[in-house]
Amino acid sequence: MRLPKFEYFEPKEIKEAVGILQDQPSARILAGGTDLLVNMKHRVESPPVIVNIKRIQGLDFIRGENGDVRIGALTTLKRIYTDPMIMEKLPGLAGSASSVGSYHHQVMGTLAGNICQQNRCKYFNQSRMWRSAKPLCFKAGGEICHVVNKKGICYSSYCGDLAPVLLVMNAKIVLIGKAGPREISMENLFSGNGKAPLNLITGEMLKEIIIPSESVKGVCCYEKLANRESIDFPILGTAFWVSVQNREYRVAFTAVDQKPLRGQRIESFLSGNDLTEEILDQACDLADKVAKPVKTSIYSPSYKRKMMGRQFRSAVDKTIGRSIS
Ligand SMILES: Cc1cc2nc3c(=O)[nH]c(=O)nc-3n(C[C@H](O)[C@H](O)[C@H](O)COP(=O)(O)OP(=O)(O)OC[C@H]3O[C@@H](n4cnc5c(N)ncnc54)[C@H](O)[C@@H]3O)c2cc1C
């Protein structure tokens, strides 16, 4: 499959990249390309301008700073899960990075590309020939969302593996645009609109993420359910974070909504409690009420909801096991 035609830029500095993105509002950033280029080949995305940011120095780093952990946008997934500090302090993040796609995706794929990846749907992520059997879906430029048969709305799912882990660690995102850098919470990066999943201002790009020291002190695990063990997006992913001392718990899910979803109802229910069998059973029952998945893949919403409770329980067990050892 060939790529469509596009104008190509290779800036060497962030300022230059931001300038191009600002002047060309329909331009798209290219990092590892493992998401964008596939979508372009399928003609579900055809940006007229591509800005390859891989030549920009200083965006590939992992460093500790006053207890916080900072990771640059262009840091590859492989670097994340093989870094000794991440392996020791943030095994949940390492686990989610090593669960992405195949080894090739991990070597090429970057932190920012993973977080900012396009939403997915069985009517969208298909070849042009497959899609020609139906009118274009709303996300691909048509009028109707075939998932719910409604106009002007898109129910595609966010399926990134790293976002739920970063959500439970209350990560902050540093964006850089024409007006300089700004910091937002991971939660505020996602719009919940399947057609345009990110809250980015024109010209902005993700520069780095900051995981605050209080989250680094807790323990986190990520559980993933996928069709195949390798090369597959999550059918469902659950991240769980715990501060045993403070009896504070955080949970987030991926692949169940238009954005990665924090399980606030579960968190408030668990907060301040010991994780007894009885409490956990009740929390598992709450898990399947956190999201209302729709049929964006071959898996039924009821199957996903059932699995949310089970996967939540298995993420809790893994995290508690890790925090004791
Ligand atoms: C077969 C297959 C299997 C996959 N399996 C998984 C999986 O299991 N889990 C998973 O999470 N992903 C999966 N992916 C998706 C993808 O490989 C990964 O998410 C990867 O980490 C994307 O990173 P990238 O650098 O290649 O992104 P790119 O393709 O370069 O970019 C992805 C998106 O992010 C935007 N972007 C990139 N950098 C920035 C930035 N600095 N600021 C703002 N926007 C930016 C781009 O414009 C683009 O829209 C899979 C892909 C394929 C083809």
The ligand as a Tripos MOL2 file, in Angstrom:
@<TRIPOS>MOLECULE
LIG
   53    58     1     0     0
SMALL
NO_CHARGES

@<TRIPOS>ATOM
      1 C1         -0.2070   -3.6600   14.1740 C.3       1 LIG1
      2 C2         -0.1940   -2.5680   15.2170 C.ar      1 LIG1
      3 C3         -0.3240   -2.9200   16.5410 C.ar      1 LIG1
      4 C4         -0.3230   -1.9280   17.5410 C.ar      1 LIG1
      5 N1         -0.5050   -2.2880   18.8260 N.ar      1 LIG1
      6 C5         -0.5880   -1.3190   19.7790 C.ar      1 LIG1
      7 C6         -0.8280   -1.6840   21.1310 C.ar      1 LIG1
      8 O1         -0.9220   -2.8620   21.4930 O.2       1 LIG1
      9 N2         -0.9460   -0.6800   22.0530 N.ar      1 LIG1
     10 C7         -0.8280    0.6500   21.7110 C.ar      1 LIG1
     11 O2         -0.9360    1.5100   22.6040 O.2       1 LIG1
     12 N3         -0.5690    1.0090   20.4360 N.ar      1 LIG1
     13 C8         -0.4480    0.0680   19.4520 C.ar      1 LIG1
     14 N4         -0.1990    0.4200   18.1550 N.ar      1 LIG1
     15 C9         -0.1260    1.8590   17.7930 C.3       1 LIG1
     16 C10         1.2970    2.4360   17.7530 C.3       1 LIG1
     17 O3          2.2040    1.5180   17.2080 O.3       1 LIG1
     18 C11         1.7940    2.8370   19.1310 C.3       1 LIG1
     19 O4          0.7830    3.5010   19.8410 O.3       1 LIG1
     20 C12         3.0290    3.7280   19.0800 C.3       1 LIG1
     21 O5          3.4990    3.9730   20.3740 O.3       1 LIG1
     22 C13         2.7650    5.0610   18.4090 C.3       1 LIG1
     23 O6          3.9390    5.8470   18.5210 O.3       1 LIG1
     24 P1          4.6140    6.5110   17.2260 P.3       1 LIG1
     25 O7          5.7640    7.3030   17.7040 O.co2     1 LIG1
     26 O8          4.9140    5.4840   16.1920 O.co2     1 LIG1
     27 O9          3.4170    7.4450   16.7480 O.3       1 LIG1
     28 P2          3.1570    8.1660   15.3520 P.3       1 LIG1
     29 O10         2.4930    7.2140   14.4170 O.co2     1 LIG1
     30 O11         4.3580    8.8720   14.8650 O.co2     1 LIG1
     31 O12         2.0940    9.2450   15.8570 O.3       1 LIG1
     32 C14         0.8540    8.8530   16.3820 C.3       1 LIG1
     33 C15        -0.0190   10.1030   16.5710 C.3       1 LIG1
     34 O13         0.5290   10.9390   17.5860 O.3       1 LIG1
     35 C16         0.7860   12.2430   17.0700 C.3       1 LIG1
     36 N5          2.0220   12.7060   17.7060 N.ar      1 LIG1
     37 C17         3.2290   12.0830   17.6980 C.ar      1 LIG1
     38 N6          4.1230   12.7770   18.4320 N.ar      1 LIG1
     39 C18         3.4660   13.8620   18.9060 C.ar      1 LIG1
     40 C19         3.8440   14.9650   19.7270 C.ar      1 LIG1
     41 N7          5.0970   15.1070   20.2180 N.pl3     1 LIG1
     42 N8          2.9140   15.9010   20.0360 N.ar      1 LIG1
     43 C20         1.6350   15.7960   19.5690 C.ar      1 LIG1
     44 N9          1.2250   14.7720   18.7660 N.ar      1 LIG1
     45 C21         2.1170   13.8120   18.4530 C.ar      1 LIG1
     46 C22         0.8990   12.0690   15.5690 C.3       1 LIG1
     47 O14         0.5630   13.2490   14.8600 O.3       1 LIG1
     48 C23        -0.1160   10.9510   15.3180 C.3       1 LIG1
     49 O15        -1.4060   11.4580   15.2260 O.3       1 LIG1
     50 C24        -0.1530   -0.5520   17.1590 C.ar      1 LIG1
     51 C25        -0.0010   -0.2230   15.8020 C.ar      1 LIG1
     52 C26        -0.0230   -1.2120   14.8350 C.ar      1 LIG1
     53 C27         0.1510   -0.8270   13.4110 C.3       1 LIG1
@<TRIPOS>BOND
     1     1     2 1
     2     2     3 ar
     3     2    52 ar
     4     3     4 ar
     5     4     5 ar
     6     4    50 ar
     7     5     6 ar
     8     6     7 ar
     9     6    13 1
    10     7     8 2
    11     7     9 ar
    12     9    10 ar
    13    10    11 2
    14    10    12 ar
    15    12    13 ar
    16    13    14 ar
    17    14    15 1
    18    14    50 ar
    19    15    16 1
    20    16    17 1
    21    16    18 1
    22    18    19 1
    23    18    20 1
    24    20    21 1
    25    20    22 1
    26    22    23 1
    27    23    24 1
    28    24    25 2
    29    24    26 1
    30    24    27 1
    31    27    28 1
    32    28    29 2
    33    28    30 1
    34    28    31 1
    35    31    32 1
    36    32    33 1
    37    33    34 1
    38    33    48 1
    39    34    35 1
    40    35    36 1
    41    35    46 1
    42    36    37 ar
    43    36    45 ar
    44    37    38 ar
    45    38    39 ar
    46    39    40 ar
    47    39    45 ar
    48    40    41 1
    49    40    42 ar
    50    42    43 ar
    51    43    44 ar
    52    44    45 ar
    53    46    47 1
    54    46    48 1
    55    48    49 1
    56    50    51 ar
    57    51    52 ar
    58    52    53 1
@<TRIPOS>SUBSTRUCTURE
     1 LIG1         1 GROUP 0 **** ****
